[in-house]
């Protein structure tokens, strides 16, 4: 069974009084062109998805060329229809003698419209010739889902409208020119199917790149989560050391006292990015982790320093090192953890407040100059 399937969509009913807008062109050539396209699709290794063998639709001629090519493989022709309402008035070319080539796939939707449009999402490509309203909607589905689409403007109908307004970005200028040739040539089918193959490969590359980018983003987010967790555990360990450690020297306590807000702020800055992703907000920029870590660390340390200074101002005994490390200073370490983490997590608010702070007050200088 082929790996890629092309949905065959369109009609060329010359007895129809209305519905083709713009009108069909070269209608007498459509059966021959459809047959040649079927042969070219089989030669290129595509499978095909068809719906009805009625003479007003192009599927019957495409299947004829596909089977006659000699390159059709087992189950390479999928027949889609709703369970219980299959079109039994017509049978596809040689379906009775080469049934191994055909794979009927009824579904339980119950309506042709639903069955038809749902099947398009499983197609790797779409061939449009002639057609009316359904063909035009098919072109829109192809554009929305970025499905490669051969919309043959050569023969008019809705395929021409799709060519004009709904071809996706996969079609190059050369492909568009092929679809709109004024005449049908002996090499047209082969060149058009070759263009479709190029668009399918381009779509596969896009999907691969999109998948790799998604995997890379997921990997970065996992790394950020782990980094935030490790930083928090480090800050918690230093907090425990600062609270319960017995110090004969000042430097171990200084490590706990100053290291706690550094790690807690760093953790808060990265945890903010992880939280944003968890809530489904816009993905961060390439350097967001480094920026979040640095800014979070700064915001956390600044917040912790302001908190500690406020405590020292109200109780100066906590900085009396004459009898070793003051016990009151050690009790401030867990508060540093909380304040620094909060500062890193809400770093925008911290920096916004710092920007509003009037660090240099020139009022006294101005008054002195005025009095002089």
C-alpha positions in Angstrom: 0.0 0.0 0.0 1.4 3.5 -0.9 2.6 5.9 1.8 0.9 8.9 0.3 -2.6 9.3 -1.0 -4.1 12.0 -3.3 -7.8 12.8 -3.0 -9.5 13.1 -6.5 -12.1 15.8 -6.5 -14.0 17.4 -9.4 -16.7 17.1 -12.0 -17.2 17.9 -15.6 -20.9 17.4 -16.4 -21.5 19.2 -19.7 -25.3 18.6 -19.3 -25.4 20.6 -16.1 -27.1 23.9 -16.7 -25.6 25.8 -13.8 -23.1 25.5 -10.9 -19.8 25.9 -12.8 -18.5 29.4 -12.0 -16.3 30.1 -13.9 -17.6 27.9 -16.7 -15.8 24.7 -17.8 -13.1 25.1 -20.5 -11.8 22.4 -22.8 -14.5 20.1 -21.4 -13.9 17.6 -24.2 -10.3 17.1 -23.1 -11.1 16.5 -19.4 -11.7 12.7 -19.5 -8.4 12.2 -21.4 -6.6 14.5 -19.1 -8.0 12.8 -16.0 -6.9 9.4 -17.3 -3.4 10.7 -18.0 -3.2 12.1 -14.5 -4.3 8.8 -13.0 -1.5 7.1 -14.9 1.0 9.6 -13.8 -0.1 9.3 -10.2 0.4 5.6 -10.3 3.8 5.9 -12.0 4.9 8.3 -9.2 3.9 5.8 -6.5 0.9 7.8 -5.1 -2.3 6.1 -3.9 -5.6 7.7 -4.7 -8.8 8.4 -2.7 -12.0 8.3 -4.7 -15.7 8.6 -3.9 -18.0 7.9 -6.8 -17.7 6.3 -10.2 -20.5 8.4 -11.6 -19.9 9.7 -15.2 -20.3 13.3 -14.0 -17.3 13.0 -11.8 -13.6 12.8 -12.8 -12.8 9.8 -10.5 -13.8 7.2 -13.0 -11.4 8.4 -15.6 -8.6 8.9 -13.1 -9.1 5.3 -11.9 -9.1 4.0 -15.4 -5.7 5.6 -16.1 -4.4 4.5 -12.7 -5.3 0.9 -13.2 -4.1 0.8 -16.9 -0.7 2.2 -15.9 0.3 -1.3 -14.6 1.9 0.4 -11.5 -1.2 0.2 -9.2 -0.4 -1.8 -6.1 -2.7 -3.7 -3.6 -5.1 -1.4 -1.8 -3.8 1.7 -3.5 -7.3 2.9 -4.5 -9.3 3.8 -1.4 -13.1 4.2 -1.9 -14.6 6.5 0.8 -18.4 6.5 1.4 -20.8 6.6 4.4 -21.9 3.2 5.6 -25.2 2.2 4.1 -25.4 4.9 1.4 -22.7 3.9 -1.0 -23.1 4.8 -4.7 -23.9 1.3 -6.1 -25.1 2.6 -9.5 -21.7 2.7 -11.0 -18.6 0.5 -10.5 -15.0 1.7 -10.9 -13.0 0.4 -13.8 -12.0 -3.3 -13.4 -13.0 -3.3 -9.7 -14.6 -6.7 -10.3 -11.5 -8.3 -11.8 -8.8 -6.4 -9.9 -10.4 -6.1 -6.5 -7.1 -6.4 -4.7 -6.3 -2.9 -6.0 -9.4 -1.4 -4.3 -9.9 -0.8 -0.6 -13.5 0.2 0.3 -13.5 2.3 3.5 -17.1 3.0 4.7 -17.5 5.2 7.8 -20.3 5.7 10.2 -20.9 9.5 9.6 -24.1 8.8 7.7 -23.8 11.8 5.4 -21.8 12.2 2.2 -20.7 15.7 3.1 -19.2 14.7 6.4 -17.6 11.6 5.0 -16.1 13.5 2.1 -14.6 16.5 4.0 -13.3 14.3 6.9 -11.4 12.1 4.4 -9.6 15.2 3.0 -7.7 15.6 6.3 -6.1 12.2 5.7 -4.9 13.0 2.2 -1.3 14.0 1.5 -2.4 15.8 -1.7 -5.5 16.8 -3.6 -6.3 16.9 -7.3 -9.0 19.4 -8.4 -10.5 19.5 -11.9 -13.6 21.4 -12.9 -16.0 21.1 -10.0 -18.6 23.4 -8.4 -19.2 24.4 -4.8 -17.9 21.3 -3.1 -14.7 21.5 -5.2 -14.2 25.2 -4.1 -14.7 24.2 -0.4 -12.2 21.4 -0.9 -9.6 24.0 -2.0 -10.2 26.0 1.1 -9.8 22.9 3.2 -6.5 22.3 1.5 -5.3 25.8 2.1 -6.3 25.8 5.8 -4.6 22.4 6.4 -1.6 23.2 4.2 -2.3 20.2 2.0 -0.6 20.2 -1.5 -3.2 20.9 -4.1 -3.2 20.6 -7.9 -6.0 23.0 -8.9 -6.1 22.8 -12.7 -7.3 26.2 -13.9 -6.8 25.0 -17.4 -10.3 23.4 -17.4 -12.2 26.2 -15.6 -14.8 25.4 -12.9 -14.1 25.9 -9.2 -10.6 24.5 -9.7 -9.8 27.8 -11.5 -11.2 29.8 -8.6 -9.2 27.8 -6.1 -6.1 28.4 -8.3 -6.8 32.1 -8.1 -7.5 32.6 -4.4 -6.9 29.5 -2.3 -3.6 27.8 -3.3 -1.4 27.4 -0.3 2.2 28.5 0.1 3.6 25.2 -1.0 2.8 26.0 -4.7 5.7 27.8 -6.4 5.3 30.3 -9.3 6.3 27.5 -11.7 3.7 25.2 -10.3 1.0 27.8 -10.6 2.0 28.4 -14.2 1.7 24.6 -14.9 -1.8 24.5 -13.4 -3.0 27.4 -15.6 -1.6 26.4 -19.0 -3.9 27.4 -21.8 -3.7 24.0 -23.4 -3.3 20.4 -22.3 0.0 18.9 -23.6 1.4 15.4 -23.8 3.7 16.2 -20.9 1.2 18.0 -18.7 0.1 15.2 -16.5 3.7 14.1 -15.7 4.8 17.6 -15.0 1.8 18.3 -12.8 2.3 15.2 -10.7 6.0 16.0 -10.4 5.0 19.4 -9.0 2.7 17.7 -6.6 5.5 15.4 -5.4 7.7 18.5 -4.8 5.0 20.1 -2.7 4.5 16.9 -0.7 8.2 16.8 0.0 8.2 20.5 1.0 5.3 19.8 3.3 7.1 16.8 4.9 10.2 19.0 5.5 8.0 21.7 7.1 6.3 19.1 9.4 9.7 17.6 10.3 11.1 21.0 11.2 8.0 21.9 13.1 8.2 18.6 15.1 11.9 19.1 15.8 11.3 22.7 16.9 8.5 21.5 19.2 10.8 18.8 20.6 13.5 21.3 21.2 11.2 23.7 23.0 9.9 20.8 25.2 13.5 19.8 26.0 14.4 23.4 27.0 11.3 23.6 29.2 12.2 20.4 30.9 15.7 21.7 31.5 14.3 25.0 32.9 12.1 23.0 35.3 15.0 20.9 36.5 17.2 24.0 36.9 14.4 25.7 38.9 14.1 22.6 41.1 17.8 22.3 41.7 18.1 26.0 42.5 15.2 25.7 45.0 16.7 22.7 46.7 20.1 24.5 47.0 18.4 27.5 48.5 16.5 25.3 50.9 19.7 23.6 52.0 21.4 26.9 52.6 18.4 28.1 54.5 18.6 25.0 56.8 22.3 25.7 57.2 21.8 29.3 58.2 19.0 28.5 60.6 20.4 25.4 62.4 24.1 25.4 61.7 26.7 25.9 64.6 29.3 28.3 63.3 32.8 28.8 64.6 33.6 31.0 61.7 31.6 33.7 60.0 32.2 32.6 56.3 30.0 29.5 56.4 27.1 31.5 57.7 27.9 34.3 55.2 27.6 31.6 52.4 24.2 30.6 53.7 23.0 34.1 54.3 24.0 35.5 50.9 23.7 32.4 48.9 20.0 31.8 49.9 18.6 34.9 48.2 20.8 34.4 45.1 19.6 30.8 44.5 16.0 31.6 45.5 15.8 34.6 43.2 17.3 32.6 40.3 14.7 29.9 41.0 11.9 32.4 41.0 12.9 33.9 37.7 13.1 30.5 36.0 9.9 29.2 37.7 8.1 32.2 36.2 8.9 30.9 32.7 7.8 27.4 33.6 4.6 28.8 35.0 3.9 30.8 31.9 4.3 27.7 29.7 2.1 25.7 32.0 -0.7 28.3 31.7 -0.3 28.2 27.9 0.9 31.7 27.4 3.2 32.9 24.6 6.4 30.8 24.4 9.5 32.6 25.7 12.3 33.9 23.5 15.5 32.0 22.8 17.4 33.6 25.6 14.5 33.8 28.0 16.0 31.3 30.5 19.2 33.2 30.9 17.4 36.5 31.1 14.9 35.1 33.6 17.6 33.6 35.7 19.8 36.7 35.9 16.9 39.2 36.3 15.2 36.9 38.9 18.5 36.6 40.8 18.9 40.4 40.9 15.3 41.0 41.8 15.5 38.4 44.5 18.7 39.6 46.1 17.5 43.3 46.0 14.2 42.3 47.6 16.0 40.2 50.3 18.5 43.0 51.0 15.7 45.5 51.5 13.9 43.1 53.8 17.1 42.5 55.9 17.9 46.2 56.1 14.4 46.9 57.4 14.9 44.2 60.1 18.3 45.5 61.1 17.1 49.1 61.3 14.5 48.0 63.9 16.8 45.7 65.8 20.5 46.4 65.7 21.5 43.5 67.9 21.1 41.1 65.0 24.4 42.4 63.6 26.4 42.2 66.8 29.2 39.7 66.0 31.1 40.1 69.2 29.9 36.8 70.5 29.9 35.0 67.2 27.1 34.8 64.7 23.9 36.3 66.2 21.1 33.9 66.5 18.6 36.5 65.4 20.4 36.9 62.1 20.0 33.2 61.4 16.3 33.5 61.9 16.1 35.9 59.0 17.4 33.4 56.4 14.0 31.6 55.8 12.4 34.9 55.3 15.2 35.7 52.7 14.2 32.5 50.9 10.5 33.5 50.7 11.2 37.2 49.9 13.9 36.4 47.2 11.8 33.7 45.5 8.8 36.0 45.4 11.0 38.9 44.1 12.4 36.6 41.3 8.9 35.3 40.4 7.4 38.8 40.2 10.6 40.5 38.8 8.6 42.9 36.6 6.9 44.4 39.7 10.3 44.6 41.5 12.0 46.4 38.6 8.9 48.6 38.0 9.1 49.7 41.7 12.8 50.4 41.4 12.3 52.6 38.3 9.8 54.7 40.2 12.2 55.2 43.1 13.7 58.7 43.4 17.3 57.6 44.3 18.8 61.1 44.1 16.8 63.8 45.9 18.0 67.2 44.7 15.5 69.2 46.7 17.9 70.5 49.3 20.5 71.4 46.7 17.9 73.4 44.8 16.8 75.2 47.9 20.4 76.0 48.7 21.1 77.4 45.3 18.0 79.5 45.5 18.9 81.0 48.9 22.3 81.8 47.7 
